[in-house]
Structure formats: structure tokens, C-alpha cells
Amino acid sequence: MRLWVVLVRVIRPHGETFDYEQELVEDRGDLVITRFDFIDFRRPLIIHGQEVVAEGYRALLFEFFNPPLEIIVVTDKDGNLTGYFCNVNTEPSRVEGGYEIIDLYLDVFVLPDMRYEILDEDEFQEAIEKGWITEEQVSLARETVARIIKDIETGRFPPKIVREFQS
């Protein structure tokens, strides 16, 4: 069976760009689903005392185009769900072989029991203070986090398509 690979380019407004090759699961036009393993992961991510992301963990990434939202379903090495890593980004732009996004620094990690933690607020604040992100991007980031939290609190998280792929 042939695996299709897609380029995922992540641009951080302060000057870093990262290119990742991920296995393409499905491209619906307004939603791209990819799969990858966490490799070269610096240190495990701990949320509420639980290791939720570490070297060798698996990921199923859902890149929603409008409104923009990236949800990564994370499973450990045994296939157990550890949670949902929500990256707050701009709307993806298509590039040759894939797409690119601008990382707006904020992330939300949602545990399977729907407890959550907002991550990288210090980086977000630094980006605002140094003018790395525009007012429009600041508003988009804040609105996206608010939407994630509202969806959690109203039982609409994760989105139906994410739940369907998990089962």
C-alpha cells in the first residue's frame, strides 16, 4: 500500500519556519487529516500530572480551514488516548505538496475527561509585546481559544468528525 505524504509548514512569526512531512489520511478541501509520530520530542508534556505527549506517541491531526483550528488526537505507544492538542493558527494556505499555517503561539490541551489547560500564554504575550503578530491575529487567537473552551463546556468537543475517526 502506497502512503501519500503531505508537507505541513509551520511559520512562527518571530522568524522560525518548520517543515514536517506527514502521512496524508484524507484531504476534504476544507479539512486535511494527517498522521505522524512524535519524534525528537524534547521533553514529555505533563498536564494535570499526566504525561500526555512524549517521544514515540502517535498523532492524528485534523487541520480545519474555516474557521481555522488544528486538533491533534494524541495516543500513547499502546494506543491509549492521552488527549487533544489544539494548536491555535491562522487559516491554512495551500502550498505545493501541502499547506502552511502561521502559529499564533497559544495552544490548548484537552484531556479525555475534558479538563483542559491553556499553554504558551507567555509566548503569546511576548509576541504581542514585540509586535510579531497583528491585532487581527491576536483577536483570532483569543476567539479560537474561547471557542474551544465553549465547545468543551457545552459538550461539543471534540468535533463530530474527530469522534468519528476515533471509533
C-alpha positions as CSV (number, residue, x, y, z in Angstrom):
1,M,0.0,0.0,0.0
2,R,1.4,3.4,-1.0
3,L,1.5,6.1,1.6
4,W,0.8,9.7,0.5
5,V,2.9,12.3,2.2
6,V,1.9,15.9,2.7
7,L,4.1,18.9,3.6
8,V,3.0,20.8,6.7
9,R,4.8,24.1,7.1
10,V,4.6,25.9,10.4
11,I,5.6,29.5,10.4
12,R,6.3,31.2,13.8
13,P,6.0,35.0,13.3
14,H,9.3,35.7,15.1
15,G,11.2,34.1,12.3
16,E,11.2,30.3,12.6
17,T,9.8,28.0,10.0
18,F,9.4,24.2,10.4
19,D,8.6,21.8,7.6
20,Y,7.1,18.4,8.5
21,E,6.2,15.5,6.3
22,Q,3.2,13.7,7.5
23,E,1.2,10.7,6.2
24,L,-1.9,12.0,4.4
25,V,-5.0,10.2,5.6
26,E,-7.6,12.4,3.8
27,D,-8.0,15.8,2.1
28,R,-11.5,17.1,2.0
29,G,-10.6,20.5,0.8
30,D,-11.6,22.4,3.9
31,L,-10.1,19.7,6.2
32,V,-6.8,17.9,5.9
33,I,-6.2,14.8,8.1
34,T,-2.7,13.5,8.6
35,R,-0.9,11.0,10.8
36,F,2.6,11.2,12.4
37,D,4.7,10.0,15.3
38,F,6.2,12.4,17.8
39,I,9.9,12.1,17.2
40,D,12.8,14.1,18.6
41,F,10.4,15.4,21.3
42,R,12.4,17.5,23.7
43,R,10.7,16.5,26.9
44,P,7.3,15.0,27.8
45,L,4.4,17.3,28.1
46,I,2.7,16.9,31.5
47,I,-0.9,18.2,32.0
48,H,-2.6,17.8,35.4
49,G,0.1,15.4,36.5
50,Q,-0.3,13.1,33.4
51,E,2.2,12.5,30.7
52,V,0.2,13.4,27.6
53,V,2.8,13.8,24.8
54,A,6.2,12.1,24.7
55,E,8.7,10.5,22.3
56,G,7.0,7.8,20.2
57,Y,3.4,8.8,20.9
58,R,1.1,8.8,17.8
59,A,-0.9,11.6,16.4
60,L,-3.9,12.0,14.1
61,L,-4.0,15.7,13.0
62,F,-7.2,17.4,11.9
63,E,-6.4,20.8,10.1
64,F,-9.7,22.7,9.8
65,F,-9.5,25.6,7.3
66,N,-12.5,27.7,8.2
67,P,-12.7,28.6,10.9
68,P,-9.0,27.7,11.4
69,L,-8.3,25.1,14.1
70,E,-5.8,22.3,14.4
71,I,-6.7,19.4,16.6
72,I,-4.2,16.6,17.2
73,V,-5.6,13.4,18.7
74,V,-2.7,12.0,20.8
75,T,-2.3,8.4,21.7
76,D,0.5,6.7,23.7
77,K,2.7,3.9,22.5
78,D,-0.1,1.4,23.5
79,G,-2.8,3.3,21.5
80,N,-4.5,4.8,24.6
81,L,-5.9,8.3,24.1
82,T,-4.0,10.8,26.1
83,G,-5.9,13.9,24.8
84,Y,-6.4,16.5,22.2
85,F,-3.6,19.0,21.4
86,C,-5.3,22.1,19.9
87,N,-2.9,24.5,18.1
88,V,-4.1,28.0,17.5
89,N,-3.1,29.0,14.0
90,T,-4.2,31.2,11.1
91,E,-6.2,29.7,8.3
92,P,-4.0,27.3,6.3
93,S,-2.8,28.3,2.9
94,R,-2.2,25.7,0.2
95,V,1.4,25.4,-1.0
96,E,3.0,22.9,-3.4
97,G,2.7,19.5,-1.8
98,G,0.7,20.6,1.3
99,Y,-0.2,23.6,3.3
100,E,1.3,26.2,5.7
101,I,0.0,27.9,8.8
102,I,1.1,30.7,11.0
103,D,1.4,29.6,14.6
104,L,-0.3,32.1,16.9
105,Y,1.6,30.7,19.9
106,L,-1.4,29.7,22.1
107,D,-2.3,26.0,22.5
108,V,-5.0,24.2,24.4
109,F,-4.5,20.6,25.6
110,V,-7.7,18.8,26.4
111,L,-7.6,15.6,28.5
112,P,-10.0,12.7,27.7
113,D,-12.2,13.7,30.7
114,M,-12.4,17.3,29.1
115,R,-10.3,19.0,31.7
116,Y,-8.0,21.4,29.8
117,E,-5.0,23.7,30.1
118,I,-4.1,26.7,28.0
119,L,-0.5,26.5,27.0
120,D,2.2,29.1,26.0
121,E,0.4,32.2,27.2
122,D,3.8,33.7,28.0
123,E,4.9,33.2,24.3
124,F,1.7,34.7,23.2
125,Q,2.1,37.8,25.4
126,E,5.7,38.2,24.2
127,A,4.6,38.0,20.6
128,I,2.0,40.8,21.3
129,E,4.6,43.0,23.1
130,K,7.2,42.5,20.3
131,G,4.7,43.1,17.5
132,W,5.3,39.7,16.0
133,I,1.5,39.2,15.5
134,T,-1.1,41.6,14.2
135,E,-4.1,42.8,16.2
136,E,-6.2,40.7,13.8
137,Q,-4.1,37.6,14.7
138,V,-4.4,38.4,18.4
139,S,-8.2,38.6,18.1
140,L,-8.3,35.3,16.1
141,A,-6.2,33.6,18.7
142,R,-8.3,34.7,21.6
143,E,-11.5,33.9,19.8
144,T,-10.2,30.4,18.9
145,V,-9.3,29.6,22.5
146,A,-12.7,30.9,23.7
147,R,-14.5,28.8,21.0
148,I,-12.6,25.7,22.2
149,I,-13.5,26.3,25.8
150,K,-17.1,26.9,24.9
151,D,-17.2,23.7,22.9
152,I,-15.7,21.8,25.8
153,E,-18.2,23.3,28.3
154,T,-21.2,22.6,26.0
155,G,-20.2,19.0,25.2
156,R,-19.4,19.8,21.5
157,F,-15.7,18.9,21.8
158,P,-14.2,17.2,20.0
159,P,-16.0,17.9,16.8
160,K,-18.1,15.1,15.3
161,I,-15.6,14.3,12.5
162,V,-12.8,13.8,15.1
163,R,-15.0,11.5,17.2
164,E,-16.0,9.5,14.1
165,F,-12.4,8.9,13.1
166,Q,-11.5,7.8,16.6
167,S,-14.1,5.0,16.6
